[in-house]
Amino acid sequence: MRLTLMILPINEKLRLIDQLDDEDKKAIFRIIEGMLSKSKFKDFFQKNVAAL
């Protein structure tokens, strides 16, 4: 059975992540944090360049 995470509700996704071992959980959250930081930096940069 192949699991497609995109169609699962958020609480199910979190339940699946919670089943991972600690190192895998840390890796998942580092990836998410990195993508969020990158997105926030990009938005911040675009807004500040536009203000120049």
C-alpha positions as CSV (number, residue, x, y, z in Angstrom):
1,M,0.0,0.0,0.0
2,R,1.4,3.4,-1.0
3,L,0.5,6.3,1.2
4,T,-0.2,9.7,-0.3
5,L,0.4,12.2,2.4
6,M,-1.1,15.1,0.4
7,I,-4.6,13.8,0.7
8,L,-4.5,13.0,4.5
9,P,-5.8,15.4,7.1
10,I,-3.2,17.2,9.2
11,N,-3.9,15.3,12.3
12,E,-3.2,12.0,10.4
13,K,0.0,13.4,9.1
14,L,1.1,14.4,12.6
15,R,0.2,10.9,13.9
16,L,2.4,9.3,11.2
17,I,5.3,11.7,12.0
18,D,4.9,10.9,15.7
19,Q,5.4,7.2,14.9
20,L,8.9,7.9,13.5
21,D,12.0,7.5,15.7
22,D,13.5,10.7,17.2
23,E,16.2,11.2,14.6
24,D,13.7,10.9,11.7
25,K,11.3,13.4,13.5
26,K,14.2,15.8,13.9
27,A,15.0,15.5,10.2
28,I,11.4,16.1,9.1
29,F,11.1,19.2,11.4
30,R,14.5,20.6,10.2
31,I,13.3,20.4,6.6
32,I,10.0,22.1,7.4
33,E,11.7,24.8,9.5
34,G,14.3,25.4,6.7
35,M,11.6,25.7,4.1
36,L,9.6,28.1,6.3
37,S,12.6,30.2,7.0
38,K,13.6,30.3,3.3
39,S,10.0,31.4,2.4
40,K,9.9,34.1,5.1
41,F,13.4,35.4,4.1
42,K,12.3,35.6,0.5
43,D,9.1,37.5,1.4
44,F,11.1,39.9,3.6
45,F,13.7,40.5,0.9
46,Q,11.1,41.1,-1.8
47,K,9.2,43.6,0.4
48,N,12.4,45.5,1.4
49,V,13.8,45.6,-2.2
50,A,10.4,46.9,-3.4
51,A,10.6,49.7,-0.8
52,L,13.9,51.0,-2.2
